[in-house]
Amino acid sequence: MKFLFSLSLVFAACITQVVYAQNDPKAKAVLDGATKKISSLKTLKANFVLKLSGGKGNNVTDTRKGGIALKGQKYRMSLGATEVISDNVTVWTYNKEAKEVQVAKNDPSAQTMSPVKLLSPSFFEKEYTYSYKGERKEGGKNCDIVELTPHDKSKQLAKIELVVDKGTSMIVGGNYWEKNGNKYAVTISNIVQNADIPDAQFGWNPKEHPGVEVVDLR
């Protein structure tokens, strides 16, 4: 579950509207462009690859694939055997291997993992400083690099690096470093803007999941 939380933090940080201390105009322009692009979309679908590296000598590695769909305040995110679904009223966390789904109320003020929460401008307000780190090629694209550093030095998070496609203002990747030496690298691909996503995709249908244990936490 920690791996999934880390992914959510990285990915959602990549697409959130950012209101930081305005200490780097170039970085702010890049972030504002990405925010404007994302906020103009009715829906968004994308695939991603998340790679963990760390441990003694950076010998611990793990790579997982996932996908995310957003529609207004609704979302559906998968990573490995775990799927998180929300219709903005209820959140279902489905573990396919355990054949269990946990059901909880959608409470943005209490959730630690919610793409929609992280899309809120208030989430990062005054919590991070940002700086522009230049350009580099990522997946054949010319990209701007923006680094985010938390003000609260007691947090496990050390810094976040966002990779923004200069041509489209879309986030195409990011890196997330923890103080214990772990690094999470996310690569975003197959972005589909304004896809036709039925509302049924953002709910739980028991008939489609026979034999799954329901743990109701509401």
MILUM-827226 format. One line per field, with one value per residue: residue in one letter; residue number from 1; x, y, z of N, C-alpha, C in turn. Coordinates in Angstrom, 1 decimal, padded with zeros to 4 digits. Layout:
N
rest: a:...
nr: NUM:...
nX: X:...
nY: Y:...
nZ: Z:...
caX: X:...
caY: Y:...
caZ: Z:...
cX: X:...
cY: Y:...
cZ: Z:...
END
This chain:
218
rest: m:k:f:l:f:s:l:s:l:v:f:a:a:c:i:t:q:v:v:y:a:q:n:d:p:k:a:k:a:v:l:d:g:a:t:k:k:i:s:s:l:k:t:l:k:a:n:f:v:l:k:l:s:g:g:k:g:n:n:v:t:d:t:r:k:g:g:i:a:l:k:g:q:k:y:r:m:s:l:g:a:t:e:v:i:s:d:n:v:t:v:w:t:y:n:k:e:a:k:e:v:q:v:a:k:n:d:p:s:a:q:t:m:s:p:v:k:l:l:s:p:s:f:f:e:k:e:y:t:y:s:y:k:g:e:r:k:e:g:g:k:n:c:d:i:v:e:l:t:p:h:d:k:s:k:q:l:a:k:i:e:l:v:v:d:k:g:t:s:m:i:v:g:g:n:y:w:e:k:n:g:n:k:y:a:v:t:i:s:n:i:v:q:n:a:d:i:p:d:a:q:f:g:w:n:p:k:e:h:p:g:v:e:v:v:d:l:r
nr: 1:2:3:4:5:6:7:8:9:10:11:12:13:14:15:16:17:18:19:20:21:22:23:24:25:26:27:28:29:30:31:32:33:34:35:36:37:38:39:40:41:42:43:44:45:46:47:48:49:50:51:52:53:54:55:56:57:58:59:60:61:62:63:64:65:66:67:68:69:70:71:72:73:74:75:76:77:78:79:80:81:82:83:84:85:86:87:88:89:90:91:92:93:94:95:96:97:98:99:100:101:102:103:104:105:106:107:108:109:110:111:112:113:114:115:116:117:118:119:120:121:122:123:124:125:126:127:128:129:130:131:132:133:134:135:136:137:138:139:140:141:142:143:144:145:146:147:148:149:150:151:152:153:154:155:156:157:158:159:160:161:162:163:164:165:166:167:168:169:170:171:172:173:174:175:176:177:178:179:180:181:182:183:184:185:186:187:188:189:190:191:192:193:194:195:196:197:198:199:200:201:202:203:204:205:206:207:208:209:210:211:212:213:214:215:216:217:218
nX: 000.8:002.0:003.6:001.7:000.6:002.8:003.0:000.7:001.2:003.3:002.3:-000.1:000.9:002.2:000.1:-001.3:-002.7:-000.5:000.3:002.7:005.3:006.3:009.1:010.5:010.1:010.3:009.9:007.3:005.9:006.1:004.7:002.2:001.4:001.1:-001.0:-003.1:-003.5:-004.3:-006.6:-008.3:-009.3:-012.0:-011.9:-009.4:-007.1:-004.5:-001.5:001.0:004.4:005.9:008.9:010.7:013.7:016.3:017.4:020.2:023.0:021.5:020.3:017.8:015.0:012.0:009.5:006.4:003.4:000.7:-002.5:-004.6:-007.7:-009.5:-012.3:-013.8:-014.5:-014.2:-012.5:-010.3:-007.9:-005.2:-002.8:-000.6:-001.9:-003.8:-006.6:-008.1:-011.0:-013.3:-016.4:-016.7:-018.3:-018.1:-015.3:-013.6:-011.3:-009.7:-008.3:-007.1:-005.6:-006.1:-008.7:-010.5:-012.4:-012.2:-014.4:-015.1:-016.0:-015.8:-013.7:-012.1:-010.5:-009.4:-008.2:-005.2:-004.5:-005.5:-006.1:-007.8:-007.9:-005.2:-005.2:-006.3:-005.8:-005.3:-003.9:-001.1:-000.5:001.7:003.3:005.5:008.6:009.7:011.7:013.3:014.9:016.1:016.3:015.7:016.0:013.3:012.1:012.3:011.2:011.4:011.8:010.8:012.2:011.2:011.8:010.6:010.5:009.8:008.7:008.5:010.8:010.7:009.4:009.2:009.5:011.9:012.3:010.6:010.6:009.4:008.5:008.0:006.4:007.5:006.3:003.5:002.7:002.0:002.4:004.9:006.3:008.1:010.0:010.6:012.0:012.9:013.9:015.2:016.6:015.2:013.9:011.4:010.4:008.4:007.0:004.9:002.5:000.8:-001.3:-004.6:-006.8:-009.8:-011.4:-014.1:-015.6:-017.6:-019.7:-020.1:-017.7:-016.6:-017.5:-018.5:-019.4:-021.0:-021.8:-020.0:-017.9:-017.8:-017.6:-015.8:-014.7:-016.3:-015.3:-016.7:-016.0:-017.4
nY: -001.2:001.2:001.6:002.2:004.5:006.2:006.4:007.7:010.2:011.2:011.2:012.7:015.0:015.8:016.8:018.7:021.9:024.4:026.4:028.1:029.6:032.5:032.3:031.8:032.8:031.6:028.8:029.0:029.8:027.6:025.7:026.9:026.8:024.0:023.6:025.1:023.7:021.1:021.8:022.5:020.2:017.9:015.2:012.7:010.3:008.0:006.0:004.6:004.0:002.9:003.1:001.8:002.5:001.9:001.2:-000.6:000.3:000.8:-001.4:-002.5:-002.9:-002.2:-002.5:-001.4:-001.4:000.8:002.6:005.5:007.3:010.2:012.2:015.1:015.3:012.6:009.5:006.8:004.5:002.3:000.0:-002.5:-005.1:-003.7:-001.5:001.7:003.4:006.1:007.8:010.3:010.3:007.9:005.8:003.0:000.5:-001.9:-005.0:-007.2:-009.6:-010.4:-010.6:-008.7:-005.8:-002.6:-000.3:003.1:006.4:009.2:011.4:014.2:015.7:013.9:011.9:010.3:009.5:010.5:011.4:013.5:015.1:016.0:017.4:019.8:023.2:024.1:022.2:022.0:024.5:026.9:025.0:024.1:025.0:026.1:025.5:026.3:023.9:023.7:022.3:019.1:016.1:013.8:010.7:011.4:013.9:017.4:018.8:020.7:021.1:021.0:021.6:020.7:021.4:020.6:022.7:021.8:020.3:018.0:016.0:012.9:013.0:014.2:015.7:016.6:016.1:017.4:016.7:018.3:018.4:020.5:021.2:020.5:021.2:019.2:017.0:014.6:012.9:012.2:012.5:011.2:011.7:010.1:010.7:008.4:007.4:006.1:006.2:007.1:006.8:008.0:007.4:008.7:007.9:007.4:009.3:010.3:012.8:014.2:011.8:009.6:008.6:006.5:007.2:004.9:003.7:004.7:003.6:000.9:-002.4:-005.0:-007.3:-007.8:-008.7:-011.3:-013.2:-011.6:-010.2:-007.8:-005.1:-002.8:000.3:002.6
nZ: 000.0:000.6:-001.6:-003.5:-002.4:-002.6:-005.4:-006.0:-004.8:-006.3:-009.0:-008.8:-007.8:-010.0:-011.6:-010.3:-009.6:-008.6:-005.9:-004.8:-002.8:-004.4:-005.7:-008.0:-011.0:-013.6:-013.1:-012.1:-014.3:-015.9:-014.3:-014.1:-016.7:-017.1:-015.2:-016.3:-018.7:-017.8:-016.3:-018.3:-019.4:-019.7:-019.2:-018.4:-019.3:-018.7:-018.9:-016.8:-015.6:-012.7:-011.0:-008.3:-006.5:-004.3:-000.9:000.6:-001.1:-003.3:-004.3:-004.1:-006.1:-007.8:-010.2:-011.5:-013.3:-014.2:-014.3:-014.8:-014.5:-014.8:-014.0:-013.6:-010.2:-009.9:-009.9:-011.0:-010.3:-011.0:-009.8:-010.1:-008.3:-007.1:-006.9:-006.9:-006.5:-007.0:-006.6:-005.8:-003.6:-002.3:-001.6:-003.0:-002.3:-003.8:-003.5:-005.6:-005.3:-002.7:-002.8:-001.7:-000.9:000.4:001.7:002.0:003.2:001.0:002.0:001.6:003.4:005.1:003.7:002.7:000.2:-002.7:-005.9:-006.7:-004.4:-004.3:-006.6:-005.9:-005.4:-002.8:-001.5:-001.8:-001.1:000.1:001.2:-000.2:-001.8:-005.1:-008.0:-011.1:-013.1:-015.6:-019.0:-020.5:-022.5:-022.6:-023.3:-026.0:-026.1:-025.7:-022.6:-019.7:-016.5:-013.2:-009.8:-006.6:-003.2:000.1:002.7:005.4:007.1:008.5:007.3:005.5:002.8:000.6:-001.9:-004.9:-008.4:-011.3:-014.7:-017.5:-020.6:-023.1:-025.5:-025.2:-022.7:-020.9:-018.2:-018.2:-016.7:-013.6:-010.5:-007.2:-004.2:-001.1:002.3:003.3:001.3:-000.7:-004.0:-006.2:-009.5:-012.0:-015.1:-017.5:-019.9:-023.1:-023.0:-023.0:-023.9:-022.9:-023.2:-023.8:-021.0:-019.3:-016.5:-015.0:-014.7:-012.5:-010.2:-007.9:-008.8:-007.5:-008.7:-010.7:-009.4:-008.0:-005.0:-003.7:-000.7:001.3:003.1:005.1:005.9:006.6
caX: 000.0:002.9:004.0:000.6:000.5:003.9:002.7:-000.4:001.8:004.1:001.5:-001.0:001.7:002.5:-000.9:-002.0:-002.4:000.5:000.4:003.8:006.0:006.7:010.5:011.1:009.1:010.4:009.2:005.9:005.3:005.9:003.6:000.9:001.0:000.6:-002.2:-004.1:-003.8:-005.1:-007.9:-009.1:-009.8:-013.1:-011.5:-008.0:-006.7:-003.1:-000.8:002.3:005.3:006.5:010.0:011.3:015.1:016.8:018.0:021.6:023.7:020.5:020.1:016.3:014.3:010.7:008.8:005.0:002.6:-000.7:-003.3:-005.5:-008.7:-010.0:-013.4:-014.2:-014.0:-014.2:-011.2:-010.1:-006.5:-004.8:-001.3:-000.5:-003.1:-004.7:-007.4:-008.8:-012.1:-014.1:-017.4:-016.8:-019.1:-017.5:-014.0:-013.4:-009.9:-009.9:-007.1:-007.4:-005.0:-006.7:-010.2:-011.1:-012.6:-012.6:-015.4:-015.0:-016.6:-014.9:-013.4:-010.8:-009.8:-008.8:-007.5:-003.8:-004.3:-006.6:-005.7:-008.6:-007.4:-003.9:-005.4:-006.8:-004.8:-004.9:-003.1:000.3:-000.3:002.7:004.1:006.7:009.2:010.0:012.8:013.5:016.2:016.5:015.7:016.4:015.2:012.7:011.3:012.3:010.5:012.0:011.0:011.2:012.3:010.9:012.0:009.7:011.1:008.9:009.2:008.6:011.9:010.5:008.7:010.0:009.8:013.0:012.0:009.9:011.0:008.4:009.0:006.8:006.6:007.5:005.4:002.1:002.5:001.6:003.4:005.2:007.1:008.5:010.8:010.2:013.0:012.6:015.2:015.8:017.3:014.3:013.5:010.3:010.4:007.2:006.9:003.5:002.4:-000.5:-002.3:-005.8:-007.5:-011.3:-011.9:-015.5:-015.5:-018.9:-019.7:-020.1:-016.3:-016.2:-018.3:-018.3:-020.5:-020.7:-022.1:-018.9:-016.9:-018.3:-016.6:-014.9:-015.1:-016.5:-015.0:-017.3:-015.4:-018.1
caY: 000.0:002.3:001.8:002.9:005.9:007.0:006.7:008.8:011.5:011.6:011.4:013.8:016.3:016.2:017.5:019.6:023.4:024.7:027.7:028.1:030.9:032.8:032.6:031.4:033.1:030.6:027.6:029.3:029.9:026.2:025.1:027.5:026.3:022.7:023.7:025.6:022.6:020.1:022.3:022.7:018.9:017.3:013.9:012.4:008.9:007.8:004.8:005.0:003.0:003.4:002.3:002.1:002.1:002.3:000.2:-000.5:000.2:001.0:-002.8:-002.8:-002.3:-002.8:-001.8:-001.7:-000.6:001.2:003.5:006.4:008.0:011.3:012.9:016.0:014.9:011.2:008.9:005.4:004.3:000.9:-000.2:-003.9:-005.8:-002.8:-000.5:002.6:004.0:007.0:008.5:011.5:010.1:006.7:005.3:001.6:000.1:-003.3:-005.8:-008.4:-010.8:-010.8:-010.7:-007.9:-004.4:-001.8:000.8:004.2:007.6:010.1:012.5:014.8:016.3:012.9:011.0:010.5:009.1:010.9:012.3:014.7:016.0:016.5:018.4:021.0:024.2:024.4:021.0:022.4:026.0:027.3:023.8:023.8:026.0:025.5:026.2:025.8:023.2:023.7:021.5:017.9:015.2:012.7:010.0:012.1:015.2:018.5:019.0:021.6:020.4:021.9:020.9:021.1:021.1:020.9:023.6:021.1:019.4:016.7:015.0:011.8:013.5:015.1:016.6:016.1:016.7:017.3:016.7:018.9:018.5:021.9:021.3:020.4:021.6:018.0:016.3:013.3:012.1:012.9:011.7:011.5:011.1:010.1:010.9:007.1:007.0:005.5:007.0:006.6:007.4:007.7:007.8:008.8:007.7:007.1:010.3:010.5:013.9:014.3:010.6:009.3:007.7:006.4:007.3:003.6:003.4:005.3:003.0:-000.5:-003.2:-006.3:-008.4:-008.0:-009.1:-012.4:-013.8:-010.6:-009.8:-006.4:-004.5:-001.5:001.2:003.9
caZ: 000.0:000.6:-002.9:-004.2:-001.9:-003.2:-006.7:-006.0:-004.5:-007.4:-010.1:-008.5:-007.7:-011.4:-012.4:-009.5:-009.6:-007.6:-005.3:-003.9:-002.6:-005.8:-005.7:-009.3:-012.1:-014.7:-012.7:-011.9:-015.7:-016.4:-013.5:-014.5:-018.0:-016.9:-014.5:-017.3:-019.6:-017.1:-015.9:-019.5:-019.8:-019.1:-018.7:-018.7:-019.1:-019.0:-018.4:-016.2:-015.1:-011.5:-010.6:-007.0:-006.3:-003.0:-000.1:000.7:-002.4:-004.3:-004.8:-004.0:-007.2:-008.1:-011.3:-011.6:-014.3:-013.8:-015.2:-014.1:-015.3:-014.0:-014.6:-012.6:-008.9:-009.9:-010.4:-010.9:-010.4:-010.7:-009.7:-009.8:-008.0:-006.3:-007.7:-006.1:-007.3:-006.2:-007.4:-005.1:-002.4:-001.7:-002.1:-002.9:-002.5:-004.2:-003.6:-006.4:-004.8:-001.4:-003.0:-000.7:-001.2:001.5:001.3:002.9:002.7:000.4:002.9:001.2:004.5:005.9:002.8:002.4:-001.2:-003.6:-007.0:-006.7:-003.3:-004.7:-007.7:-005.2:-005.2:-001.4:-000.9:-001.8:-000.8:001.1:001.7:-001.0:-002.7:-006.4:-008.8:-012.5:-013.2:-017.0:-019.9:-020.9:-023.3:-021.9:-024.2:-027.2:-026.0:-025.0:-021.4:-018.6:-015.2:-012.0:-008.5:-005.5:-001.9:001.2:003.8:006.6:007.0:009.3:006.4:004.9:001.5:000.4:-003.0:-006.1:-009.6:-012.3:-016.0:-018.3:-022.1:-023.5:-026.6:-024.9:-021.3:-020.2:-017.4:-018.8:-015.7:-012.3:-009.6:-005.8:-003.3:000.3:003.0:003.6:000.1:-001.8:-005.1:-007.1:-010.8:-012.8:-016.5:-017.9:-021.4:-023.7:-022.4:-023.8:-023.4:-023.1:-023.6:-023.4:-019.9:-018.6:-015.0:-014.3:-014.4:-011.2:-009.1:-007.7:-009.1:-006.8:-009.6:-011.5:-008.5:-007.1:-004.1:-003.1:000.6:001.4:004.4:005.1:007.0:006.7
cX: 000.9:003.4:003.0:000.4:001.6:003.6:001.7:000.2:002.6:003.2:000.6:-000.2:002.1:001.4:-001.7:-001.8:-001.6:000.4:001.5:004.3:006.6:008.1:011.2:010.1:009.1:009.6:007.7:005.2:005.1:004.8:002.3:000.4:000.4:-000.8:-003.4:-004.5:-004.6:-006.5:-008.9:-009.8:-011.0:-012.8:-010.0:-007.8:-005.2:-002.6:000.5:003.1:005.9:007.7:010.6:012.8:015.5:017.4:019.5:022.2:022.7:020.2:018.6:015.6:012.9:010.0:007.4:004.4:001.2:-001.3:-004.2:-006.5:-009.3:-011.2:-014.0:-013.6:-014.0:-012.9:-011.2:-008.6:-006.1:-003.3:-001.1:-001.8:-004.1:-005.3:-008.1:-009.8:-012.9:-015.1:-017.7:-017.7:-018.5:-016.2:-013.9:-012.0:-010.0:-008.5:-007.5:-006.9:-005.7:-008.2:-011.0:-011.3:-013.0:-013.4:-015.3:-015.7:-015.5:-014.8:-012.1:-009.9:-009.0:-008.0:-006.0:-003.6:-005.6:-006.1:-006.5:-008.2:-006.1:-004.1:-005.9:-005.6:-004.4:-004.0:-001.7:000.6:000.7:003.5:005.4:007.3:009.5:011.1:012.9:014.9:016.7:015.7:016.4:015.4:014.6:011.8:011.2:011.7:011.4:011.2:011.6:011.2:012.1:011.0:011.2:010.4:010.1:009.5:009.4:009.7:011.8:009.8:009.7:010.4:010.9:012.8:011.3:010.4:009.9:009.0:007.9:007.2:006.5:006.5:003.9:001.7:001.9:002.7:003.6:006.1:007.4:009.3:010.5:011.2:012.6:014.0:015.9:016.5:016.5:014.0:012.4:010.3:009.2:007.3:005.5:003.4:001.0:-001.6:-003.4:-006.6:-009.0:-011.8:-013.4:-015.4:-016.9:-018.7:-019.7:-018.7:-015.8:-017.1:-018.0:-019.5:-020.2:-020.9:-020.9:-017.7:-017.4:-017.2:-015.7:-015.5:-015.2:-016.3:-015.5:-016.8:-016.2:-018.8
cY: 001.3:002.7:002.6:004.3:006.8:007.3:007.8:010.1:012.0:012.0:012.6:015.1:016.8:017.0:018.5:021.1:023.7:026.1:027.8:029.5:031.2:033.3:032.3:031.6:032.1:029.3:027.8:029.3:028.5:025.5:025.6:027.0:024.9:022.7:024.1:024.4:021.5:020.5:022.5:021.4:018.5:015.9:013.7:010.9:008.8:006.5:005.4:003.8:003.6:002.5:002.8:001.6:002.6:001.1:000.3:-000.7:000.3:-000.3:-003.2:-002.1:-003.0:-001.9:-002.3:-000.8:-000.3:002.1:004.4:007.0:009.0:011.9:013.8:015.5:013.3:010.7:007.4:005.2:002.9:000.9:-001.6:-004.5:-004.9:-001.8:000.4:003.4:004.9:007.7:009.9:011.5:008.9:006.4:003.8:001.3:-001.4:-003.9:-007.1:-009.7:-011.3:-011.0:-009.9:-006.5:-003.7:-000.6:001.9:005.4:008.5:011.3:013.2:015.3:015.2:011.9:011.3:010.2:009.5:011.8:013.6:015.7:016.7:017.5:019.7:022.0:024.4:023.3:021.4:023.8:026.2:026.2:023.5:025.0:025.3:026.2:025.5:025.2:023.1:022.7:020.2:017.0:014.0:012.0:010.7:013.4:016.2:018.9:020.0:020.8:021.4:021.0:021.5:020.6:021.5:021.8:022.8:020.0:018.1:015.7:014.1:012.2:014.4:016.2:015.9:016.8:016.4:017.5:017.1:019.0:020.0:022.2:021.3:020.9:020.4:017.5:014.9:012.4:012.9:011.9:012.2:010.9:011.2:010.2:009.5:006.6:006.4:006.6:006.4:007.4:007.0:008.2:007.7:008.7:007.5:008.0:010.5:011.7:013.9:013.0:010.4:008.2:007.6:006.6:006.0:003.2:003.8:004.8:001.5:-001.3:-004.6:-007.5:-008.8:-008.6:-010.2:-012.9:-012.8:-010.1:-008.3:-006.0:-003.1:-000.7:002.5:003.9
cZ: 000.0:-000.8:-003.7:-003.7:-002.5:-004.6:-006.8:-005.7:-005.6:-008.6:-009.9:-008.4:-009.1:-012.0:-011.5:-009.8:-008.4:-007.2:-004.3:-003.7:-004.0:-005.8:-007.0:-010.4:-013.2:-014.3:-012.6:-013.3:-016.2:-015.7:-013.9:-015.8:-017.9:-016.2:-015.5:-018.3:-019.0:-016.8:-017.1:-019.9:-019.0:-018.5:-019.1:-018.4:-019.4:-018.4:-017.7:-015.8:-013.9:-011.1:-009.2:-007.0:-005.0:-002.2:-000.1:-000.7:-003.6:-005.0:-004.8:-005.2:-007.3:-009.2:-011.4:-012.7:-013.8:-014.7:-014.3:-015.0:-014.3:-014.8:-013.5:-011.2:-008.8:-010.4:-010.2:-011.2:-010.1:-010.7:-009.3:-009.5:-007.2:-007.2:-006.7:-007.0:-006.4:-007.1:-006.7:-003.9:-001.6:-002.4:-001.9:-003.2:-002.6:-004.3:-004.3:-005.8:-003.5:-001.6:-002.0:-001.2:000.1:001.0:002.4:002.3:002.1:001.3:002.5:002.3:005.3:005.0:002.7:000.9:-002.0:-004.7:-007.0:-005.6:-003.7:-005.9:-007.1:-005.0:-003.7:-000.8:-000.8:-001.4:000.4:001.7:001.0:-001.6:-004.0:-007.1:-010.1:-012.6:-014.6:-017.8:-020.1:-021.7:-022.4:-022.9:-025.6:-027.2:-025.3:-023.8:-020.4:-017.3:-014.1:-010.8:-007.4:-004.2:-000.8:002.2:005.1:006.5:007.8:008.5:005.8:003.5:001.5:-000.7:-004.0:-007.3:-010.7:-013.7:-016.9:-019.8:-022.5:-024.6:-026.3:-023.5:-020.4:-019.4:-018.0:-017.9:-014.5:-011.5:-008.2:-004.9:-001.9:001.0:003.4:002.4:-001.0:-002.8:-005.9:-008.3:-011.5:-014.2:-017.0:-019.4:-021.8:-023.1:-023.4:-023.2:-023.8:-023.7:-023.1:-022.3:-019.2:-017.1:-014.3:-014.0:-013.1:-010.0:-009.0:-008.0:-008.6:-007.8:-010.5:-010.7:-007.5:-006.3:-003.4:-001.8:000.7:002.9:004.4:006.3:007.2:008.1
END
